[in-house]
Amino acid sequence: MILRLARLSLLPLLLAAGLAACDSGAVQPGIVNTSAPAPGTAAGNGTTVMPGGSGRVVSIREVGIKGAGGGGSGNGALMGGLLGAAGGAAIGGATAQSVGGGLVGALLGAVGGAIAGSIVDGQRGAGKGIEVVVQRDDGQKITVAQADDGDVQLGDRVQIVQNRQGVAKVVRDNARTPDTVTN
């Protein structure tokens, strides 16, 4: 009896550990790294550094982006918990052939289902993106992670803009004339 209860108790823990290992390692969209001090703080020369401006793309690499598809709805834990409780109650009641076994199964199923639903819901919006390193005109380098819309290429003149939520994005600068090489 104790061995069976210990086995049932370890099941949600093993499920949670297995699902936690499925984390994609994706990055949030926006500024990932900068050679400048934090936005809004004073630089060494007394000026204020803002995460914007223009520059040239010096590096692009593929990365995973969290929330690229709009993110999850936030209901994953609730739905997973409900489904897990129903399934756990059915399995617990059938294997233990008692109401107590059904209750233990429902409790363990709810915990495992909520964990699984939360993880799945959090990864729903993940997708492929790019990490763009821009050398600004003032010499500072800024790394920005964003969805790959095919607009930015290596060597392009770009602007670093922000949306209403303050998330930075690199866009091709079509307003400027191309740099000319003089001999």
TIBA-501412 format. One line per 10 residues: number of its first residue (from 0); their letters; for each residue x, y, z of N, C-alpha, C, O, CB. Coordinates in nm, 2 decimals. Atoms other than C-alpha are relative to their C-alpha. Glycine has a CB too. Example, Ala and Ser with C-alpha at 12.3 -4.5 7.8 and 13.67 -1.06 7.14 Angstrom:
BEGIN
0> AS> 0.09,-0.12,0.00,1.23,-0.45,0.78,0.09,0.12,0.00,0.19,0.12,0.07,-0.10,0.00,0.12 | -0.09,-0.11,0.00,1.37,-0.11,0.71,-0.08,0.11,0.08,-0.03,0.22,0.09,0.04,0.05,-0.14
END
This chain:
BEGIN
0> MILRLARLSL> 0.08,-0.12,0.00,0.00,0.00,0.00,0.09,0.13,0.00,0.06,0.22,-0.08,-0.09,0.00,0.12 | -0.09,-0.12,0.00,0.28,0.25,0.09,0.08,0.01,-0.13,0.10,0.12,-0.17,0.09,-0.01,0.12 | -0.07,-0.01,0.13,0.47,0.16,-0.22,-0.09,0.05,-0.11,-0.04,0.13,-0.19,0.05,-0.14,-0.04 | 0.09,-0.05,0.11,0.17,0.22,-0.44,-0.02,0.16,0.02,-0.03,0.23,-0.08,-0.14,-0.07,0.01 | 0.02,-0.14,-0.02,0.11,0.56,-0.27,0.13,0.08,-0.03,0.12,0.19,-0.09,-0.04,0.02,0.15 | -0.13,-0.07,0.04,0.48,0.66,-0.31,0.01,0.01,-0.15,0.06,0.11,-0.20,0.12,-0.08,0.06 | -0.01,0.00,0.15,0.46,0.56,-0.68,-0.10,0.11,-0.05,-0.06,0.18,-0.15,-0.04,-0.13,-0.05 | 0.09,-0.10,0.04,0.15,0.78,-0.72,0.04,0.14,0.03,0.02,0.23,-0.04,-0.14,-0.03,0.06 | -0.05,-0.13,-0.04,0.31,1.07,-0.54,0.12,0.05,-0.09,0.13,0.17,-0.12,0.05,0.00,0.14 | -0.11,-0.04,0.08,0.62,1.06,-0.76,-0.04,0.03,-0.14,0.04,0.10,-0.22,0.11,-0.11,0.00
10> LPLLLAAGLA> 0.04,-0.02,0.14,0.43,1.06,-1.09,-0.01,0.15,-0.04,0.04,0.18,-0.14,-0.13,-0.07,-0.02 | 0.01,-0.14,0.04,0.34,1.43,-1.09,0.14,0.07,0.00,0.17,0.16,-0.08,-0.09,0.08,0.09 | -0.13,-0.06,0.00,0.70,1.52,-0.99,0.08,-0.03,-0.12,0.15,0.05,-0.18,0.07,-0.04,0.13 | -0.07,0.04,0.12,0.84,1.32,-1.27,-0.05,0.07,-0.13,0.02,0.10,-0.22,0.00,-0.15,-0.02 | 0.06,-0.07,0.11,0.59,1.47,-1.51,0.04,0.15,-0.01,0.08,0.20,-0.12,-0.15,-0.01,0.01 | -0.04,-0.14,0.00,0.68,1.82,-1.41,0.14,0.02,-0.04,0.18,0.11,-0.11,-0.02,0.06,0.14 | -0.14,-0.01,0.03,1.05,1.76,-1.43,0.02,-0.03,-0.15,0.10,0.04,-0.22,0.08,-0.10,0.08 | -0.01,0.03,0.14,1.01,1.61,-1.78,-0.05,0.11,-0.09,0.01,0.14,-0.19,-0.08,-0.13,-0.03 | 0.05,-0.11,0.07,0.80,1.90,-1.90,0.08,0.12,0.01,0.09,0.20,-0.08,-0.14,0.02,0.04 | -0.09,-0.12,-0.02,1.03,2.16,-1.75,0.12,-0.01,-0.09,0.18,0.09,-0.13,0.04,0.01,0.14
20> ACDSGAVQPG> -0.12,0.02,0.09,1.31,2.01,-1.96,-0.03,0.04,-0.14,0.06,0.05,-0.23,0.05,-0.14,0.01 | 0.04,-0.03,0.14,1.11,2.10,-2.27,0.01,0.15,-0.03,-0.03,0.19,-0.14,-0.14,-0.05,-0.02 | -0.01,-0.14,0.03,1.18,2.47,-2.23,0.08,0.03,-0.12,0.19,-0.03,-0.14,0.06,0.08,0.13 | -0.06,-0.02,0.12,1.27,2.61,-2.56,0.13,0.08,0.00,0.21,0.08,-0.09,-0.09,0.07,-0.10 | -0.12,-0.08,-0.01,1.54,2.85,-2.44,-0.01,0.13,-0.09,0.09,0.19,-0.12,0.12,-0.07,-0.03 | 0.02,-0.11,0.09,1.39,3.12,-2.66,0.01,0.13,0.08,0.01,0.14,0.20,-0.15,0.00,-0.06 | -0.02,-0.13,-0.06,1.45,3.49,-2.60,-0.12,0.09,-0.02,-0.20,0.07,-0.11,0.12,0.07,-0.05 | 0.11,-0.09,0.02,1.20,3.77,-2.55,0.04,0.10,-0.11,0.15,0.14,-0.13,-0.03,0.08,0.13 | -0.03,-0.10,0.10,1.17,4.02,-2.84,0.04,0.13,0.06,0.00,0.16,0.17,-0.12,0.02,-0.09 | -0.05,-0.13,-0.05,1.35,4.35,-2.80,0.15,0.00,0.02,0.22,-0.08,-0.03,-0.07,0.04,0.13
30> IVNTSAPAPG> -0.14,-0.01,-0.02,1.69,4.47,-2.69,0.05,-0.11,0.09,0.00,-0.12,0.20,0.04,0.14,0.05 | -0.06,0.11,-0.08,1.89,4.17,-2.57,0.13,0.05,0.07,0.15,0.01,0.18,0.03,-0.12,-0.09 | -0.13,-0.04,-0.05,2.23,4.33,-2.52,0.04,0.14,-0.06,0.00,0.16,-0.18,0.11,-0.10,-0.02 | -0.06,-0.13,0.06,2.40,4.67,-2.57,0.13,0.03,0.06,0.16,-0.01,0.18,-0.10,0.11,0.03 | -0.13,-0.04,-0.05,2.75,4.80,-2.53,-0.02,0.13,0.08,0.08,0.18,0.14,0.10,0.02,-0.11 | 0.02,-0.13,-0.07,2.59,5.12,-2.38,-0.06,-0.04,0.14,-0.10,-0.15,0.16,-0.10,0.09,-0.08 | 0.06,0.02,-0.13,2.47,5.16,-2.02,-0.15,-0.02,-0.02,-0.20,-0.01,-0.13,0.02,0.12,0.09 | 0.14,0.03,0.01,2.11,5.07,-1.95,-0.08,0.12,-0.05,-0.04,0.23,-0.03,-0.06,-0.04,0.14 | 0.08,-0.11,0.06,1.84,5.28,-2.13,-0.04,0.10,0.11,-0.09,0.06,0.21,-0.12,-0.05,-0.07 | 0.04,-0.10,-0.10,1.78,5.61,-1.96,0.11,0.04,0.10,0.09,0.13,0.18,-0.12,-0.04,0.06
40> TAAGNGTTVM> -0.10,-0.03,-0.09,2.10,5.61,-1.76,0.11,0.08,-0.06,0.12,0.08,-0.19,0.06,-0.13,0.06 | -0.11,-0.09,0.06,2.39,5.85,-1.80,0.12,-0.08,-0.05,0.16,-0.17,0.02,0.04,0.10,0.10 | -0.12,0.06,0.05,2.68,5.74,-2.01,0.12,0.07,0.06,0.10,0.17,0.13,0.00,0.01,-0.16 | -0.12,-0.06,-0.06,3.04,5.82,-1.92,0.02,0.14,-0.04,0.09,0.22,0.03,0.11,-0.09,-0.04 | -0.03,-0.13,0.04,3.04,6.14,-2.12,-0.11,0.10,0.04,-0.11,0.21,-0.01,0.01,0.00,-0.15 | 0.10,-0.09,-0.05,2.73,6.29,-1.95,-0.13,0.00,-0.08,-0.22,0.07,-0.05,0.05,0.13,0.01 | 0.12,0.00,0.08,2.48,6.21,-2.22,-0.09,-0.11,0.04,-0.05,-0.20,0.11,0.03,-0.01,-0.15 | 0.10,0.11,-0.03,2.16,6.00,-2.19,-0.01,-0.09,-0.12,-0.03,-0.05,-0.23,-0.13,0.06,0.04 | 0.00,0.10,0.11,2.16,5.68,-2.39,-0.15,-0.05,-0.02,-0.21,-0.09,0.08,0.09,-0.12,0.03 | 0.13,0.04,0.03,1.83,5.60,-2.56,0.01,-0.12,-0.10,0.09,-0.12,-0.19,-0.09,0.11,-0.06
50> PGGSGRVVSI> -0.01,0.12,0.09,1.76,5.26,-2.74,-0.07,0.03,-0.13,-0.17,-0.03,-0.16,-0.07,-0.12,0.07 | 0.05,-0.03,0.13,1.70,5.41,-3.08,0.11,0.04,-0.09,0.23,0.01,-0.06,-0.11,0.11,0.01 | -0.11,-0.05,0.08,1.89,5.57,-3.36,0.02,-0.09,-0.12,-0.05,-0.19,-0.15,0.13,0.02,0.07 | -0.03,0.07,0.12,2.04,5.45,-3.68,0.14,-0.07,0.00,0.22,-0.03,0.09,-0.02,0.09,-0.13 | -0.13,0.07,0.00,2.33,5.22,-3.77,0.00,-0.10,-0.12,-0.08,-0.09,-0.21,0.03,-0.07,0.13 | -0.02,0.10,0.10,2.44,4.93,-3.98,0.00,-0.14,0.06,0.06,-0.16,0.17,0.14,0.02,-0.08 | 0.00,0.14,-0.05,2.37,4.56,-3.94,0.13,-0.07,-0.02,0.19,-0.07,-0.13,-0.11,-0.08,-0.07 | -0.13,0.06,0.00,2.69,4.38,-3.85,0.00,-0.15,0.02,0.09,-0.22,-0.01,0.10,0.06,0.10 | 0.01,0.14,-0.02,2.56,4.04,-3.76,-0.15,-0.04,0.01,-0.23,0.04,0.07,0.08,-0.05,0.13 | 0.14,0.05,-0.01,2.24,3.83,-3.79,0.02,-0.15,0.03,0.09,-0.22,-0.04,-0.08,0.02,-0.13
60> REVGIKGAGG> 0.00,0.14,-0.02,2.18,3.49,-3.64,-0.15,-0.04,0.04,-0.22,0.04,0.09,0.10,-0.05,0.12 | 0.13,0.05,-0.04,1.87,3.27,-3.59,-0.01,-0.04,0.14,0.08,-0.09,0.20,-0.04,-0.12,-0.09 | 0.02,0.03,-0.14,1.72,3.24,-3.25,-0.15,-0.04,0.02,-0.23,-0.01,-0.07,0.03,0.11,0.10 | 0.14,0.02,-0.03,1.39,3.12,-3.09,-0.05,0.12,0.07,0.01,0.18,0.15,-0.02,-0.13,0.09 | 0.07,-0.12,-0.06,1.15,3.40,-3.00,-0.12,-0.04,0.08,-0.20,-0.12,0.03,-0.04,0.10,-0.11 | 0.11,0.03,-0.08,0.91,3.37,-2.71,-0.11,0.10,-0.04,-0.09,0.22,-0.07,0.03,0.02,0.15 | 0.12,-0.09,0.03,0.56,3.50,-2.79,0.00,0.05,-0.14,-0.07,0.15,-0.16,0.00,0.11,0.09 | 0.00,-0.05,0.13,0.62,3.54,-3.16,-0.14,-0.01,-0.06,-0.17,0.07,-0.15,0.10,-0.07,-0.09 | 0.14,0.01,0.06,0.27,3.42,-3.24,-0.11,0.06,0.09,-0.22,0.03,0.07,-0.03,-0.15,-0.02 | 0.10,-0.07,-0.08,0.10,3.64,-2.98,-0.01,-0.06,0.14,-0.08,-0.01,0.22,-0.13,-0.01,-0.07
70> GGSGNGALMG> 0.00,0.05,-0.13,0.16,3.42,-2.68,-0.12,-0.09,0.03,-0.21,-0.09,-0.05,0.01,0.11,0.11 | 0.11,0.08,-0.03,-0.07,3.19,-2.50,-0.11,0.08,0.06,-0.10,0.20,0.09,0.05,-0.11,0.10 | 0.12,-0.07,-0.06,-0.41,3.27,-2.36,0.00,0.01,0.15,-0.08,0.10,0.20,-0.13,-0.08,-0.05 | -0.01,0.00,-0.15,-0.32,3.21,-2.00,-0.10,-0.10,0.06,-0.10,-0.11,0.19,-0.04,0.14,0.05 | 0.10,0.10,-0.06,-0.59,2.94,-1.96,0.06,-0.14,0.00,-0.01,-0.23,0.03,-0.12,0.00,-0.08 | -0.06,0.13,0.01,-0.35,2.65,-2.01,0.00,-0.07,0.14,-0.02,-0.19,0.14,0.14,0.01,-0.05 | 0.00,0.07,-0.13,-0.31,2.58,-1.63,-0.14,-0.04,0.04,-0.15,-0.15,0.10,0.06,0.10,0.10 | 0.13,0.03,-0.04,-0.68,2.59,-1.57,-0.05,-0.12,-0.08,-0.11,-0.22,-0.02,-0.10,0.12,-0.03 | 0.05,0.11,0.09,-0.77,2.36,-1.87,0.08,-0.13,0.03,0.02,-0.23,0.04,0.01,0.04,-0.14 | -0.08,0.12,-0.03,-0.48,2.13,-1.79,-0.03,-0.06,0.13,-0.04,-0.18,0.15,0.15,0.03,0.00
80> GLLGAAGGAA> 0.04,0.05,-0.13,-0.58,2.11,-1.43,-0.13,-0.07,0.00,-0.15,-0.18,0.07,-0.01,0.11,0.10 | 0.13,0.06,0.01,-0.94,2.03,-1.51,0.01,-0.14,-0.07,-0.05,-0.24,-0.02,-0.10,0.09,-0.07 | -0.01,0.13,0.07,-0.85,1.76,-1.76,0.08,-0.10,0.07,0.05,-0.22,0.08,0.07,0.02,-0.14 | -0.08,0.09,-0.08,-0.58,1.62,-1.54,-0.08,-0.06,0.12,-0.06,-0.18,0.15,0.12,0.07,0.05 | 0.08,0.04,-0.12,-0.82,1.60,-1.24,-0.10,-0.11,-0.05,-0.12,-0.21,0.02,-0.07,0.11,0.06 | 0.09,0.10,0.05,-1.08,1.42,-1.45,0.06,-0.13,-0.04,0.02,-0.24,0.00,-0.08,0.05,-0.13 | -0.07,0.13,0.03,-0.83,1.17,-1.59,0.06,-0.07,0.12,0.05,-0.19,0.13,0.11,0.03,-0.10 | -0.06,0.06,-0.12,-0.66,1.12,-1.26,-0.11,-0.06,0.09,-0.08,-0.17,0.15,0.07,0.11,0.08 | 0.11,0.06,-0.08,-0.99,1.06,-1.08,-0.05,-0.14,-0.06,-0.07,-0.23,0.01,-0.12,0.09,0.01 | 0.04,0.12,0.07,-1.09,0.80,-1.34,0.11,-0.11,0.02,0.07,-0.23,0.05,-0.02,0.02,-0.15
90> IGGATAQSVG> -0.11,0.10,-0.01,-0.75,0.62,-1.33,0.01,-0.04,0.15,0.03,-0.16,0.18,0.13,0.05,-0.06 | -0.02,0.03,-0.14,-0.72,0.65,-0.95,-0.11,-0.09,0.05,-0.09,-0.18,0.13,0.01,0.13,0.08 | 0.12,0.08,-0.05,-1.07,0.52,-0.89,0.00,-0.14,-0.05,-0.04,-0.24,0.02,-0.13,0.07,-0.04 | 0.00,0.13,0.06,-1.03,0.23,-1.13,0.11,-0.09,0.05,0.09,-0.21,0.07,0.02,0.01,-0.15 | -0.11,0.09,-0.05,-0.69,0.11,-1.00,-0.01,-0.03,0.15,0.02,-0.14,0.19,0.13,0.07,-0.03 | 0.01,0.03,-0.14,-0.76,0.15,-0.63,-0.13,-0.05,0.04,-0.15,-0.11,0.15,0.02,0.13,0.08 | 0.14,0.05,-0.02,-1.13,0.06,-0.66,-0.06,0.06,0.13,-0.12,-0.02,0.21,0.00,-0.15,0.00 | 0.06,-0.06,-0.12,-1.22,0.31,-0.39,-0.01,0.15,-0.03,0.05,0.20,-0.12,0.09,-0.02,0.13 | 0.02,-0.14,0.02,-1.33,0.67,-0.35,0.13,0.08,0.04,0.16,0.17,-0.03,-0.12,0.05,0.09 | -0.12,-0.06,-0.04,-1.01,0.76,-0.17,0.11,0.00,-0.11,0.18,0.09,-0.14,0.06,-0.07,0.12
100> GGLVGALLGA> -0.10,0.01,0.11,-0.80,0.64,-0.47,-0.04,0.09,-0.11,0.05,0.15,-0.17,0.00,-0.14,-0.06 | 0.05,-0.10,0.10,-1.02,0.85,-0.70,0.04,0.14,0.04,0.07,0.22,-0.04,-0.15,-0.01,-0.02 | -0.04,-0.14,-0.05,-0.96,1.16,-0.48,0.15,0.03,-0.02,0.19,0.13,-0.06,-0.05,0.02,0.14 | -0.14,-0.01,0.01,-0.59,1.10,-0.47,0.04,0.02,-0.15,0.12,0.10,-0.18,0.08,-0.12,0.06 | -0.03,-0.01,0.15,-0.58,1.05,-0.85,-0.04,0.13,-0.05,0.03,0.19,-0.14,-0.07,-0.11,-0.07 | 0.04,-0.13,0.04,-0.78,1.36,-0.90,0.09,0.11,0.04,0.12,0.20,-0.04,-0.14,0.03,0.05 | -0.09,-0.10,-0.05,-0.55,1.57,-0.69,0.13,0.00,-0.07,0.18,0.10,-0.12,0.02,-0.02,0.15 | -0.13,0.01,0.07,-0.23,1.44,-0.85,-0.02,0.03,-0.15,0.07,0.09,-0.21,0.05,-0.15,0.01 | 0.03,-0.04,0.14,-0.39,1.47,-1.20,-0.02,0.14,-0.02,0.03,0.20,-0.12,-0.12,-0.08,-0.05 | 0.02,-0.15,0.01,-0.49,1.83,-1.13,0.13,0.07,0.00,0.16,0.16,-0.07,-0.09,0.05,0.11
110> VGGAIAGSIV> -0.13,-0.06,-0.02,-0.14,1.92,-1.02,0.08,-0.02,-0.13,0.14,0.07,-0.19,0.08,-0.05,0.12 | -0.08,0.04,0.13,0.03,1.74,-1.32,-0.06,0.07,-0.12,0.01,0.12,-0.20,0.00,-0.15,-0.02 | 0.07,-0.06,0.12,-0.23,1.87,-1.57,0.02,0.16,0.00,0.04,0.21,-0.10,-0.14,-0.03,0.00 | -0.02,-0.14,-0.01,-0.19,2.23,-1.44,0.14,0.04,-0.04,0.16,0.14,-0.11,-0.03,0.05,0.14 | -0.14,-0.03,0.04,0.19,2.22,-1.48,0.01,-0.02,-0.15,0.07,0.07,-0.21,0.09,-0.10,0.08 | -0.02,0.02,0.14,0.17,2.07,-1.82,-0.07,0.10,-0.08,-0.02,0.15,-0.18,-0.06,-0.14,-0.04 | 0.07,-0.10,0.08,-0.10,2.31,-1.94,0.07,0.14,0.01,0.07,0.21,-0.09,-0.14,0.02,0.06 | -0.07,-0.13,-0.01,0.10,2.61,-1.81,0.12,0.00,-0.09,0.15,0.10,-0.16,0.04,0.02,0.14 | -0.12,0.00,0.09,0.41,2.50,-2.00,-0.04,0.00,-0.14,0.02,0.08,-0.22,0.08,-0.13,0.03 | 0.04,0.00,0.14,0.23,2.43,-2.32,-0.06,0.13,-0.04,-0.03,0.18,-0.15,-0.11,-0.11,-0.02
120> DGQRGAGKGI> 0.06,-0.13,0.03,0.04,2.76,-2.30,0.11,0.10,-0.01,0.10,0.19,-0.10,-0.10,0.04,0.11 | -0.11,-0.10,0.01,0.37,2.95,-2.24,0.08,-0.02,-0.13,0.14,0.08,-0.17,0.08,-0.02,0.12 | -0.08,0.02,0.12,0.53,2.79,-2.55,-0.08,0.02,-0.12,-0.03,0.01,-0.23,0.06,-0.13,0.01 | 0.09,-0.01,0.12,0.23,2.84,-2.78,0.05,0.11,-0.10,0.04,0.09,-0.22,-0.14,0.02,0.04 | -0.04,-0.11,0.08,0.36,3.17,-2.91,0.14,0.00,-0.05,0.18,0.09,-0.13,-0.03,0.13,0.06 | -0.14,0.01,0.04,0.72,3.06,-2.96,0.02,-0.02,-0.15,-0.05,-0.10,-0.21,0.08,-0.10,0.09 | -0.03,0.02,0.15,0.87,3.08,-3.31,0.14,0.03,-0.03,0.22,0.07,0.06,-0.10,0.08,-0.08 | -0.14,-0.03,0.04,1.18,3.14,-3.51,0.01,0.15,-0.02,-0.08,0.22,-0.07,0.03,-0.08,-0.13 | -0.02,-0.14,0.02,1.33,3.48,-3.52,0.15,0.02,-0.02,0.22,-0.08,-0.05,-0.04,0.08,0.13 | -0.14,-0.04,0.02,1.66,3.66,-3.56,0.05,0.09,0.11,-0.03,0.16,0.17,0.02,0.07,-0.14
130> EVVVQRDDGQ> -0.06,-0.09,-0.10,1.90,3.83,-3.33,0.10,0.09,-0.09,0.19,0.04,-0.15,0.08,-0.08,0.11 | -0.07,-0.09,0.09,2.04,4.14,-3.51,0.09,0.09,0.08,0.05,0.15,0.18,-0.10,0.09,-0.08 | -0.10,-0.09,-0.06,2.36,4.32,-3.40,0.01,0.12,-0.09,0.05,0.11,-0.20,0.13,-0.08,0.03 | -0.01,-0.12,0.07,2.35,4.68,-3.50,0.11,0.09,0.06,0.12,0.11,0.18,-0.13,0.08,0.00 | -0.10,-0.10,-0.05,2.65,4.91,-3.48,-0.05,0.14,-0.03,-0.06,0.18,-0.15,0.14,-0.02,-0.07 | 0.06,-0.13,0.02,2.50,5.25,-3.43,0.11,0.10,-0.05,0.23,0.07,-0.05,-0.06,0.06,0.14 | -0.09,-0.10,0.05,2.65,5.56,-3.58,0.09,0.06,0.10,0.20,0.11,0.06,-0.09,0.12,-0.07 | -0.09,-0.05,-0.10,2.80,5.66,-3.25,0.09,-0.11,0.05,0.17,-0.08,0.14,-0.09,0.05,0.12 | -0.10,0.11,-0.03,2.99,5.33,-3.24,-0.05,-0.11,0.10,0.02,-0.21,0.11,0.12,0.06,0.06 | 0.05,0.10,-0.09,2.78,5.14,-2.98,-0.07,-0.11,-0.08,-0.13,-0.09,-0.18,-0.10,0.07,0.10
140> KITVAQADDG> 0.06,0.11,0.06,2.66,4.80,-3.06,-0.12,-0.04,0.08,-0.12,-0.05,0.21,0.09,-0.13,-0.01 | 0.12,0.04,-0.06,2.30,4.69,-2.98,-0.05,-0.13,-0.06,-0.05,-0.14,-0.19,-0.11,0.12,-0.01 | 0.06,0.13,0.05,2.16,4.34,-3.01,-0.15,0.00,0.02,-0.19,0.02,0.14,0.07,-0.12,0.07 | 0.15,0.00,-0.01,1.79,4.31,-3.08,-0.05,-0.13,-0.06,-0.01,-0.18,-0.16,-0.06,0.12,-0.09 | 0.07,0.13,0.04,1.58,3.99,-3.10,-0.13,0.04,-0.05,-0.20,0.12,0.01,-0.01,-0.10,0.12 | 0.13,-0.03,0.06,1.28,4.00,-3.33,-0.04,-0.11,-0.09,0.04,-0.19,-0.13,0.01,0.14,-0.08 | 0.05,0.09,0.10,1.06,3.80,-3.56,0.07,0.02,-0.13,0.10,0.14,-0.17,-0.15,0.00,-0.01 | -0.07,-0.01,0.13,1.22,3.73,-3.90,-0.10,0.03,-0.11,-0.17,-0.06,-0.15,0.09,-0.12,-0.03 | 0.10,-0.03,0.10,1.01,3.92,-4.15,0.07,0.02,-0.14,0.01,0.06,-0.24,-0.07,0.13,0.03 | -0.08,-0.01,0.13,1.29,3.92,-4.42,0.04,0.14,-0.04,0.09,0.16,-0.15,-0.08,-0.06,-0.10
150> DVQLGDRVQI> -0.02,-0.14,0.04,1.32,4.30,-4.41,0.15,0.04,0.02,0.20,0.13,-0.05,-0.09,0.09,0.08 | -0.13,-0.04,-0.04,1.67,4.32,-4.26,0.11,-0.10,-0.05,0.09,-0.22,-0.03,0.01,0.02,0.16 | -0.11,0.08,0.06,1.99,4.19,-4.43,0.13,0.05,0.06,0.14,0.17,0.10,0.00,0.00,-0.15 | -0.14,-0.03,-0.04,2.36,4.19,-4.33,0.05,0.12,-0.08,0.04,0.12,-0.20,0.09,-0.12,-0.01 | -0.05,-0.12,0.07,2.51,4.53,-4.41,-0.10,0.11,-0.03,-0.06,0.22,-0.07,0.06,-0.04,-0.13 | 0.10,-0.10,0.03,2.18,4.72,-4.44,0.01,0.12,0.10,0.06,0.10,0.22,-0.14,-0.06,0.02 | 0.02,-0.11,-0.09,2.14,5.07,-4.30,-0.14,-0.02,0.07,-0.24,-0.05,0.00,0.01,0.14,-0.08 | 0.12,0.03,-0.07,1.87,5.04,-4.03,-0.03,0.11,0.10,0.06,0.19,0.14,0.01,-0.14,0.07 | 0.05,-0.08,-0.11,1.67,5.23,-3.77,-0.04,-0.10,0.11,-0.10,-0.21,0.08,-0.12,0.09,-0.04 | 0.05,0.08,-0.11,1.60,5.09,-3.42,-0.12,0.08,0.05,-0.10,0.19,0.10,0.11,-0.02,0.11
160> VQNRQGVAKV> 0.12,-0.06,-0.04,1.24,5.17,-3.34,-0.06,-0.08,0.11,-0.03,-0.19,0.14,-0.10,0.01,-0.12 | 0.08,0.06,-0.11,1.00,5.09,-3.06,-0.14,0.00,-0.03,-0.20,0.10,-0.08,0.04,0.06,0.14 | 0.14,0.00,0.01,0.64,4.99,-3.06,-0.06,0.06,0.12,0.01,0.12,0.21,-0.06,-0.15,-0.02 | 0.07,-0.07,-0.12,0.38,5.12,-2.81,0.03,-0.07,0.13,0.03,0.00,0.23,-0.15,-0.01,-0.02 | -0.03,0.07,-0.12,0.48,4.86,-2.56,0.15,0.02,0.04,0.20,-0.03,0.14,-0.03,-0.15,-0.01 | -0.14,-0.02,-0.02,0.85,4.97,-2.58,0.09,-0.11,-0.04,0.21,-0.11,-0.01,0.02,0.02,0.15 | -0.08,0.11,0.05,0.97,4.66,-2.76,0.08,0.05,-0.12,0.01,0.10,-0.22,-0.08,-0.13,-0.03 | -0.08,-0.05,0.11,1.26,4.75,-2.99,0.00,-0.10,-0.12,-0.02,-0.22,-0.10,0.14,0.02,0.05 | 0.00,0.08,0.12,1.27,4.63,-3.35,0.10,0.07,-0.10,0.10,0.20,-0.10,-0.14,-0.02,-0.06 | -0.09,-0.05,0.10,1.53,4.68,-3.63,-0.08,0.00,-0.13,-0.13,-0.10,-0.18,0.13,-0.08,-0.01
170> VRDNARTPDT> 0.07,-0.01,0.13,1.38,4.81,-3.96,0.10,0.06,-0.10,0.18,0.15,-0.06,-0.13,0.08,0.01 | -0.08,-0.06,0.10,1.55,4.89,-4.29,-0.03,0.15,-0.01,-0.14,0.20,-0.01,-0.02,-0.07,-0.14 | 0.01,-0.14,0.02,1.62,5.26,-4.33,0.00,0.04,-0.14,0.10,0.05,-0.21,0.12,0.07,0.08 | 0.02,-0.04,0.14,1.48,5.36,-4.67,0.01,0.15,-0.02,0.02,0.19,-0.14,-0.13,-0.06,-0.05 | 0.00,-0.15,0.01,1.49,5.73,-4.60,0.13,0.06,-0.03,0.14,0.16,-0.09,-0.05,0.06,0.12 | -0.13,-0.05,0.02,1.86,5.77,-4.62,0.06,-0.04,-0.14,0.02,-0.15,-0.19,0.10,-0.05,0.11 | -0.07,0.04,0.12,2.07,5.77,-4.93,0.11,-0.10,0.03,0.17,-0.09,0.14,0.06,0.12,-0.08 | -0.10,0.10,-0.03,2.31,5.48,-4.96,0.14,0.06,0.02,0.17,0.17,-0.04,0.01,-0.10,-0.12 | -0.14,-0.05,-0.03,2.67,5.53,-4.83,0.08,-0.02,-0.13,0.06,-0.12,-0.20,0.06,-0.08,0.11 | -0.08,0.01,0.12,2.91,5.60,-5.11,0.14,-0.01,0.04,0.19,0.04,0.14,-0.02,0.13,-0.09
180> VTN> -0.14,0.02,-0.03,3.27,5.49,-5.12,0.07,0.10,-0.09,0.06,0.10,-0.21,0.04,-0.15,-0.03 | -0.08,-0.10,0.08,3.51,5.76,-5.22,0.15,-0.05,0.00,0.20,-0.10,0.10,0.00,0.14,0.07 | -0.14,0.04,0.01,3.86,5.69,-5.34,0.09,0.11,0.00,0.21,0.09,-0.01,0.02,-0.08,-0.13
END
